[in-house]
Amino acid sequence: MSNDKITILYLDDEEHNLTSFKAAYRRDYQIFTTTSANEAVQILSENTIHVVISDQKMPNLSGVEFFELIIPDFPDPVRMLLTGYADIEAVIDAINKGQVFRYVAKPWNETDLKITIDNAYELYNNRVRLREQNEEIKKAYNELEKFVYSASHDLRAPLVSILGVLKLARMENIEGNSGEYFGMIERTVNQLDGFVQNIISYYQNLKKGEILTSIKCASLIDEIFEHFKFYEGADNVQFIKNVSQEGEIMLDEMRLKMILNNLISNSVKYRDQSKDESLVQITVNASEKELVLSVKDNGLGITREDQIKVFEMFYRSSEQSLGSGIGLFIVKEAVEKMGGKISVTSEIGEGACFEVVLPNRI
């Protein structure tokens, strides 16, 4: 028989049913028949089977039990159940346990059964195509991720070099328009460098497993504050910390730093420059159960409409927004990776407060 025919495996303990089925459909399909479940499994392992048909009532195991047996190793063949009596429980089991495509009563109608088998084969093809497409998409996605991560690392080196040259140039006490131009270039390069770092952070959060570390909250915040002393605009910001830690706190330090860096960066970036003093206050309450941290500022604030959307990737409230729209998305992803939750409260002109709750993994 030609290899392009639909291939069917039919399991039934009654030989005359198998003979009748083969006689009726031998010209249309490539058919394997057996009265043994073990032999049926052997046929499945040695041949590409598109449709598996099984009688429900057999002496050693039911059709549903046979389907349950083969699903883990042979998920692709479409399963059809034949039965010679009305049994609603068998129908329910066939759907829930055996993942059966159709339930067919015996004696079958040859025309109707042929239509059902052809429909089952169409479903088989759709399953295979869908799996292949998913594998192609997954491969393309992984390649894109690797490319973006690699490109981001490669981009950072020249950006850092440009910033170094700009700082040297500004040390030459250049006056007039040239000095202003250097300042504009430096701000733009810093923005691009921040975006590249966010892409790297996103990839690390996505791919790296959780590494638990004993966290000293006060020391960690001091380290982050020290980093922000050199951040653009941070020289006009007062950083405040309030830390209460009881006992040991076990968390993923990399992701915790990622969260704090992005939230503080956001506060500095969106400070209200019309105010005499900009404030960024971090409050931490760490207990045996959880770590609750908040980053509060007195900056521009976030509208109620935007508070719902700020954690979406690439969301920017307006074209004038300073950020890339990825920082808060990364924060939310990192929080969720750590099994926590994040919320924001804000009033325009009053500032914003982001609260993060993380379970202690001790």
N, C-alpha and C positions, 0 to 999 in steps of 0.2 A: 504494500500500500504506500501511497505517496506520503512524504513526511509533512506536507502542508495541511493535512487533515486534523480536525479536532481530535485530541487524544483523550479517551475516557477510561477511567478505572471503575469497575462496578463490583462491589462486594455484596454477596448474598449467600446465605446458607442453603438455599434451595437451587439445585442445579438447573431445574427446568426454567426458572426465571432468568438465569444467566443465558441459557440457550435461546430463549425467546427474544431476549433483548439483542443478542448478537445477530440473530437471524433478521431482525427488523431493521437494524441500523449499520450492518457491516459495510454497506456500500457508501454510507455517508461519513462514518467516523472510523478512526483507528481505536479498537476496543481491546482492553485487557479485562478479564473476568477472573474471579477467584472466590472460593468459599472460606478462605483463611485470612484472618486479620494480619497475621505475621507475613504471609505471602504478599498481601496488599502493601504492607510497608516496604517489602523488598522491591516490589514493582515501582513504587514511588521513588525509591532511591536510585533505581537504574534507568528510569525513563522520565521524560518531561511530560507530566500529566496536566492537562488543562482543567478537566472536570472530574470530580470524585463523586460517585453515587453509591450510597449504602442503604441497605435495608435496615429498618429500625429494630425489628424483633428478630434477634439471633440468639442462639443458646449460650454462647460464652460471654459476649458483650453486646451492648446495644449499638445502633448506628451512631447515636450521639456520643457515646463513650469512645467509639472508634475515632470520631472527628476530633474529640478532645485530645486523644492520643497523638494524632498526626499534626495538629496545628503548630506546635513549637518548631518542628523540623521542616514542615512543608506548608507554609502559610499561603502560598500563591494559588494552588488549585482551588477552584470554586466548588463548594460542597452542596450536594443535593440529597435529601432524605426521602426514601420510599417507605411507605407503610400500608398495610392492608386493613387497618382498623382505625377508627376515630379515637384519638387519645390526645386531649388538649394539653396534658402535662408533657407528653413527648414533643409536641409542637413548641411549647414554651422552652423546654430544655434545648431543643434544636437551635432555637434562635439565640438564647442566652449563653449556652455553654459550647455548642458545636459551631456557632457562627455560620448557620446554614443559609444558603442563598434562596432555595425553594423547598417547600414541603409538598411532595407529590403522592397522591393516593393510588394504591393498586386496586384493580388492574388499571394501568395507565392508558391514556389515549395516545396513539403513536404520533399523530400530528401535533398535539399539544405538547407532548414531551420533547419532540424535536425542536419546537420553537423555544422551549425553556432551556434546552441544552445550548442552542445557538446564542441565546441571551446571556447564559452563563459564560460562554467563551468570550463574548464581547466584554463582560465584566473582568474576566481574567486579563485580557489585553490591556484594558484601562488601568488595572492594578500595576501591571508590569511597566507600562509607559510612565505612570505616575512615579513609581519608585526610581526609574531611570532618570526622570526629570529632576526629582528631588536630589539624587546623587550628583547630578550635573550642577544644580544650583548650589549645593553644599560645597562642591569642589571650587566653583567660581567664587563663592563667598569667602572661603578660606584663603584662596589666592589673593583676593582683593584685600583682605585683612592684613596678610603678610606684606603685600606691596605698600599699603598705607603706613604700616608700622615701620617698615624699612625706610620708606621715603621720609617719614617724619624724623627719624634719627639722623638721616643724611642731611636734612634741611637745617637741623639745629646747629651743626658745626659752623656753616657759613654765617648764620645769624649771630651766633656768639662772637665770631670774628669781627663782624660789622660793628657790633656794639662796642667791642674793645677799641677799634679804630676810632669810633665816634668819641669815646671818652678821652682818648689821647688828643684828638683834634680840639675838643672843648677845653682841654688843659692849656692850649696855646693862647688862651685869652683872646679868641677871635671876636671882634666887635662888629656891630652892624647886622645887616641881613644875613650874612653867612652864618653867624652864630645862631640866629633863629632857625635857619634852614637845617642846621645840624640837629637842633632840638626837635624839630618836626620829624626828621628822619629817625631819630632815636625813639621817639614815641611810637611811630609806626612799626619799627622793627620789634619793639617790645610787645606790641599787640600781636604781631605775627608769631613771635616766639611763644607767647602765652597760648595761642591757639594750637601750635604744634605740640606743646607740652600736654595740653588737654587731650589731644588725639592719642598720645603715648599713654597717658593715664587711663583713657577709655579702654585701650587694648589690654593693658596690664590688668585692669579690673575684670575684663571679660575672660581672659585666658588663665590668669594665675589662680592656683588653689589657695585656700585659706591657710595662713600661717599664724598661729596664735602666739602672742608674746605678752609677758607681764608688763603692763602699762603703768608708768609713773606719770599721772596726768599733769601735775604742775610742771615737771621737767619738760614734758613734751610740748606744752603750750609755750614755755619760755623759749624753747628751740625754734618754734614756728614764729613767734614774735621777733626773734633775732633776725630771722630770714626777711621779714617784712620791713625791717628798718631801711633796707635798700630798695624797696618797692616804690615805683613812681607815685608821688602824692602822699606817701606814708609819713613823710617828715612833718606833715600838718595833722596827723592823727594821733590821738591818745589811746593806747592799748591798755585795757583793764582786764585782769583775770580774777575770778572768784572760784576757788577749787575746794571741794570737799570730797575726800576719798576715804572710804572705810574698807580696809582689807585689800586683798589682791584683785586686780582687774585683768582678765585675760581677753584680749581682742587682737584683731588683725591690724598691726601697727601701720602697714603700708596704706591700707584703705582708710584708716582713721586719719592719717596725715592728709590723704587725698581730700577727704571731706572737709577738714578744717582749713586747708590751704585754699580751696575753692570758695568756701563761705567767707573767709576773711578777705580774700581778693575781691569778692563781689562787694563787700562792705566798703572797702577802700575805693574801689572803682566808682561806686555810685554814692560817694559822700556828697553832702550839700555844701558846696564851696562858698555859699553866701553866709554860712554860720561861722561864728568866731572860732568854734572848736568842733572838730569831728571826733566822735567817740566810736570805738569798737570794743564791746565788752563780751568776754567769753565766760560763761558760768558752767561749771561742771559739778554734778552731784553723782558720785560713783559709789555704789553699794554692792553687796554680795549678789544682788539680783540683776542689776542693770546699771548702765551708764547713761545719764541724761545730760546732754550738753546743749547750750544755746549760744548762738552768735547774734548779738543785738547791736544795732548801730542807730545813729540819729541822722541818717542820710536822706536821700530823696524820697524813699518809700516806694511801694508797689500798689497799683490800683487793685481793687477787688477782682476785676475781670482778669487781670494779668496773674494774680495769685494762683488761679486754677491752672494756668498754662506754663508757668515759669520752669517747670521740671521737664517740659517737652524738649526733644532734641532740636536745636537750631531755632528755638523760639526767641524772637526779639520783639519787644513791645512796640518798637518804632524803628525807622531807618536811622534815627539818631542814637540808638542804643550803642553803648561802647563795646559790649562784649560780642562774642561769636555765637552765643546761644547754646553752648555745649557744656559749660561749667556746671550748672545746676542739674543738668541731665546726668552728668557723671556722678555728682553727689548722690542723687536718688538711686542710681544703679548700685553704687558702692554700699549705701545704707541697706538696700534690699539684699545684696549679697551677704551681708553680715546678719541678716535676719531681723533688721530693725525697721523703724519707720521715721518719717520726717514730715514736718508741717511748717507752715509760715503764717505769721500774722503781721500786718503792716497797715499804716495809714500814710497817705501822701503828705509829705512835709515833716512827718514825725519819725521816719525811719522804718526799719524792718527787723523782725526777730525770727530766726530759723531755729527750730528745736528738733533735736535728733535723739531718739531713744534706741539704745543698743543693748541686747541681752549680754550679760556677763557670761563668758564661755568657760568659766573656771570649773 
